[in-house]
Amino acid sequence: MGRVVVRGQSYEWDDEKRRRTLRKHGVDFADLPTALEADMIYEEDPDHSTDEDRWHALTSCRGRFVMVVYTWREDCLHIITARFATPIETARYLQRS
């Protein structure tokens, strides 16, 4: 299990899922904690889990927009998966506010 603390907030992820996501989508979970502290759009994702509340976050990471799926486990943000944002998602991010 990967784990990092950034400015007092704990983040964790499954290492095998991190490797698969990096191969498939080119996004490294280890880069996401800083991105998840930045300006983001987030919304609940009630359709993909009955066991825990899941969230989507659209944010910027290393100059690209990413969609991150995560949940809270106690006081730790658990990263489930991530991918680069679609052009529609990117436009949504840029048009907000």
LOKOL-610450 format. One line per field, with one value per residue: residue in three letters; y, z, x of N, C-alpha, C in turn; residue number from 1; chain. Coordinates in pm, 1 decimal. Each point is the difference from the previous one (the first is absolute). Example, Ala and Ser with C-alpha at 12.3 -4.5 7.8 and 13.67 -1.06 7.14 Angstrom:
<rs>
banu <- ala;ser .
n_north <- -569.0;105.0 .
n_up <- 780.0;-72.0 .
n_east <- 1319.0;-35.0 .
ca_north <- 119.0;119.0 .
ca_up <- 0.0;6.0 .
ca_east <- -89.0;82.0 .
c_north <- 120.0;109.0 .
c_up <- 0.0;73.0 .
c_east <- 90.0;-77.0 .
vexke <- 1;2 .
lumdo <- A;A .
</rs>
This chain:
<rs>
banu <- met;gly;arg;val;val;val;arg;gly;gln;ser;tyr;glu;trp;asp;asp;glu;lys;arg;arg;arg;thr;leu;arg;lys;his;gly;val;asp;phe;ala;asp;leu;pro;thr;ala;leu;glu;ala;asp;met;ile;tyr;glu;glu;asp;pro;asp;his;ser;thr;asp;glu;asp;arg;trp;his;ala;leu;thr;ser;cys;arg;gly;arg;phe;val;met;val;val;tyr;thr;trp;arg;glu;asp;cys;leu;his;ile;ile;thr;ala;arg;phe;ala;thr;pro;ile;glu;thr;ala;arg;tyr;leu;gln;arg;ser .
n_north <- -117.5;84.4;82.2;119.7;87.0;83.6;88.2;-113.0;-7.0;-113.5;-55.7;-89.8;-111.2;-84.3;-56.5;-114.4;62.5;52.4;-118.4;-60.3;95.4;-8.3;-132.7;-8.6;89.0;-42.0;-29.5;66.5;-90.3;-23.2;38.3;-76.5;-34.7;47.4;-73.5;-91.0;68.8;-8.5;100.7;-45.7;-76.7;-18.1;-125.5;-32.1;-125.6;12.5;1.0;21.1;22.5;-114.2;-25.6;99.2;122.1;17.0;60.8;90.6;17.8;113.8;-23.2;82.1;-74.9;61.3;102.4;-107.2;-10.4;-35.0;-117.4;25.9;-130.4;41.8;-42.9;19.9;-37.3;19.4;39.9;-108.8;78.0;-95.8;1.8;-3.4;105.1;15.1;101.8;23.8;125.5;-20.5;29.4;-70.6;-89.9;7.5;5.0;-98.1;-52.6;26.1;-44.0;-72.0;44.5 .
n_up <- 0.0;-99.9;63.6;2.6;71.3;-42.2;62.8;61.9;-130.5;40.5;-91.1;-54.4;-44.4;-79.1;34.5;0.4;57.5;77.0;3.8;19.8;85.9;48.7;-10.5;50.5;99.6;43.9;99.3;74.7;80.5;-4.4;-120.5;41.4;110.0;-63.9;-104.2;93.6;23.9;-130.9;-78.4;36.8;-87.7;94.5;-11.3;67.9;14.6;11.3;-127.5;58.1;109.6;56.8;1.7;-84.5;51.4;-128.9;-37.4;-90.5;-34.6;-56.0;-25.7;26.8;-78.9;35.3;-1.0;51.0;-55.0;122.4;-18.2;127.2;23.6;106.0;118.6;106.6;57.6;94.5;38.5;-76.0;-95.7;-40.2;-79.2;-75.8;-80.3;-114.8;-76.4;-118.1;19.8;-34.2;-129.5;11.9;73.4;-86.6;-100.0;62.8;19.5;-123.9;-18.8;103.5;91.8 .
n_east <- 84.6;-17.8;79.8;-58.0;67.4;-94.8;76.4;31.5;-21.8;-58.6;79.6;-80.9;60.8;-61.3;114.8;-67.0;-102.3;94.3;61.7;-117.3;-32.1;121.8;-5.1;-121.2;12.4;118.8;-83.5;88.2;-54.0;129.2;-42.8;-99.6;65.1;103.5;-35.6;-22.0;108.5;11.1;-27.6;-118.0;-59.6;-89.1;-36.5;-107.4;40.8;-132.8;33.7;116.5;-72.6;-30.3;130.5;27.2;5.0;-24.0;112.4;-35.5;124.2;-31.5;128.4;96.1;76.2;110.0;-83.7;-60.5;-118.1;-35.3;-60.3;-22.8;-3.4;-67.8;36.9;-74.7;109.9;-91.2;117.9;1.6;49.7;-83.9;106.8;-109.6;-12.0;63.6;-35.6;56.1;-35.6;-126.1;-5.9;-109.5;63.3;99.8;-87.4;-61.2;118.9;35.1;-124.1;39.3;-77.4 .
ca_north <- 117.5;125.9;99.4;121.9;107.2;131.2;105.7;-56.0;-86.0;-131.0;-55.0;-137.1;-69.2;-136.9;7.2;-71.2;86.0;111.3;-47.3;-23.5;129.7;65.9;-65.3;17.8;139.1;93.4;86.1;-60.2;38.3;73.2;140.8;55.4;74.7;144.3;42.9;-1.4;118.2;115.1;32.0;-114.8;-20.7;-135.2;-38.9;-135.3;-104.3;-103.4;-113.1;-99.6;-74.4;-3.5;-20.2;123.4;117.6;30.5;134.5;33.3;132.4;45.6;93.0;12.0;-70.0;6.6;68.3;-66.6;-19.2;-139.7;-38.8;-88.6;-60.6;-23.7;-14.1;28.5;-111.6;73.3;134.7;-16.4;0.2;-119.5;14.7;-124.4;-2.7;131.0;1.7;135.5;47.5;9.3;140.1;57.7;24.3;111.0;122.5;25.3;53.4;131.9;92.0;24.5;132.9 .
ca_up <- 0.0;-3.6;90.8;12.7;73.1;-55.9;84.9;103.4;-56.2;-44.0;-126.4;-17.8;-120.5;-19.6;-88.5;-126.5;-77.3;-47.6;-115.5;-112.5;-47.4;-67.0;-131.3;-84.7;-18.9;6.2;118.0;117.4;124.1;85.5;-39.2;22.3;123.4;-19.5;-90.3;72.6;85.9;-87.9;-40.7;-68.6;-2.4;48.5;17.6;49.8;-100.4;69.6;-88.4;-14.2;121.4;105.8;125.1;49.2;-82.6;-92.5;-55.1;-118.3;7.0;-124.6;45.3;-85.0;52.6;-90.1;-123.5;-70.3;84.1;35.0;73.8;107.8;78.8;133.4;112.4;130.5;93.7;122.9;-33.7;-110.5;-134.0;-70.0;-145.2;-60.6;-136.3;-63.2;-143.6;-53.0;-28.3;-139.9;-42.2;58.3;141.8;4.8;-28.2;119.3;102.0;-40.2;-7.4;130.1;63.9 .
ca_east <- -84.6;72.9;-57.3;77.9;-66.9;31.5;-54.7;-85.6;-105.4;48.9;-48.6;45.9;-45.0;46.7;117.0;-25.9;-91.3;82.5;78.3;-92.0;-49.0;111.7;14.6;-118.4;-42.6;111.8;-12.5;62.4;-67.2;93.1;-5.2;-133.2;-29.3;15.7;-107.4;-127.0;-3.1;-18.6;-136.4;-58.1;-144.1;-23.7;-140.2;-18.9;-21.8;-78.0;-30.6;106.0;31.3;-101.0;73.7;60.7;-25.1;108.9;-0.5;80.6;62.2;61.0;103.3;118.0;116.2;116.5;-34.2;-110.4;-117.3;-23.9;-119.1;42.4;-106.7;53.4;-91.7;59.5;7.9;30.0;48.5;94.6;-56.3;45.6;-10.7;-46.8;51.9;14.3;27.7;-1.8;-134.9;-43.1;-12.3;-122.2;28.8;94.5;-75.3;-82.2;89.4;44.5;-114.3;-62.5;14.5 .
c_north <- 123.7;101.2;118.7;100.3;131.8;104.0;-52.4;-90.3;-129.9;-42.3;-142.4;-57.3;-141.2;4.6;-71.5;81.8;120.6;-41.2;-20.7;131.4;76.3;-59.0;34.6;146.2;102.0;96.3;-75.0;51.3;84.4;149.6;68.8;74.7;151.5;54.1;6.8;111.2;126.0;23.2;-118.1;7.9;-141.3;-24.2;-143.8;-94.9;-114.9;-127.7;-112.4;-73.5;5.7;-10.4;128.7;114.6;25.6;137.7;4.3;138.1;28.4;110.0;2.0;-67.4;2.0;55.8;-65.2;-16.0;-148.8;-14.1;-105.0;-53.0;-35.8;-21.8;40.4;-125.4;56.6;139.0;-1.0;1.0;-117.2;17.8;-135.7;-15.0;142.6;-18.4;145.1;35.8;0.4;147.7;68.2;32.4;117.8;131.1;38.6;63.2;145.9;102.5;32.1;139.1;110.4 .
c_up <- 0.0;90.3;7.1;80.5;-57.9;83.9;98.0;-49.4;-50.5;-129.2;-9.8;-128.8;2.4;-101.9;-132.6;-88.1;-54.3;-124.8;-122.7;-60.1;-73.1;-139.4;-93.6;-33.8;5.0;117.2;120.0;126.0;89.4;-33.1;45.0;131.2;-14.3;-90.0;72.6;104.3;-81.3;-26.5;-78.5;0.8;51.8;16.2;47.3;-115.4;65.2;-81.2;1.8;127.3;96.6;136.6;60.1;-93.0;-86.6;-58.6;-126.1;24.2;-134.2;39.3;-99.0;67.9;-103.8;-138.0;-82.8;95.6;21.0;73.5;100.3;71.2;135.1;100.2;125.7;83.6;128.6;-39.5;-116.6;-133.5;-76.3;-149.8;-59.3;-141.4;-52.6;-147.9;-43.6;-37.5;-149.6;-40.4;58.5;147.3;17.0;-23.8;120.3;111.0;-32.9;0.7;135.2;51.6;-97.4 .
c_east <- 89.0;-68.0;94.4;-83.2;48.9;-73.0;-105.1;-111.7;62.2;-69.1;53.5;-56.6;54.8;114.1;-21.1;-92.4;76.4;77.9;-89.9;-49.5;109.3;21.2;-115.7;-28.8;113.3;-5.9;56.6;-68.0;90.6;2.5;-128.5;-22.3;13.6;-110.3;-133.8;-8.9;-26.8;-148.3;-56.6;-151.5;-21.0;-149.5;-5.9;-29.0;-77.8;-20.8;102.4;40.3;-117.8;66.5;55.5;-37.4;122.5;-20.3;83.6;58.0;65.3;97.2;116.3;118.7;111.2;-36.4;-109.7;-116.0;-24.1;-133.0;44.3;-124.3;60.4;-112.7;73.4;-6.0;56.5;48.7;98.0;-74.1;61.8;-26.0;-35.4;53.6;9.7;29.5;6.6;-142.9;-27.5;-3.9;-124.6;22.3;96.5;-70.5;-86.9;85.1;36.5;-112.6;-62.6;38.3;6.4 .
vexke <- 1;2;3;4;5;6;7;8;9;10;11;12;13;14;15;16;17;18;19;20;21;22;23;24;25;26;27;28;29;30;31;32;33;34;35;36;37;38;39;40;41;42;43;44;45;46;47;48;49;50;51;52;53;54;55;56;57;58;59;60;61;62;63;64;65;66;67;68;69;70;71;72;73;74;75;76;77;78;79;80;81;82;83;84;85;86;87;88;89;90;91;92;93;94;95;96;97 .
lumdo <- A;A;A;A;A;A;A;A;A;A;A;A;A;A;A;A;A;A;A;A;A;A;A;A;A;A;A;A;A;A;A;A;A;A;A;A;A;A;A;A;A;A;A;A;A;A;A;A;A;A;A;A;A;A;A;A;A;A;A;A;A;A;A;A;A;A;A;A;A;A;A;A;A;A;A;A;A;A;A;A;A;A;A;A;A;A;A;A;A;A;A;A;A;A;A;A;A .
</rs>
